[in-house]
């Protein structure tokens, strides 16, 4: 059961971080200086983390993922 709880928790953490970074992306700081953190890159890495956790959950459910199991096969 812990194999399912950790990826679902990470998906929620990445989702919350992605929403927060989306809110902070277009706004300047209160003192007018530029942002210290690249919020766009943080949002992209959160989407990558969500994708990896979803693939991991598919593997835990018993579905085989990867190029050798795709419809088109390995090129």
WOQUI-V102833 format. One line per field, one symbol per residue. phi: phi as a letter, one per 40 degrees, with the letter a starting at -180 (. if undefined). psi: psi as a letter, one per 30 degrees, with the letter a starting at -180 (. if undefined). burial: I if it has 24 or more other C-alpha atoms within 12 Angstrom, else O. Layout:
phi=???
psi=???
burial=???
//
This chain:
phi=.ccccccccccccccccccccccccccccccgccccbcccccccccccccccccccccccchccbhccbcccgcc
psi=effeeeeeeeeeeeeeeeeefeefefkllegfllkekjfeeeeeeeeeeeeeeeeeeeeeffkkllffglefak.
burial=OOOOOOIIOIIOOIIOIIOOIOOOOOOOOOOOOOOOOOIOOOIOOIIOIIOOIIOIIOOOOOOOOOOOOOOOOOO
//
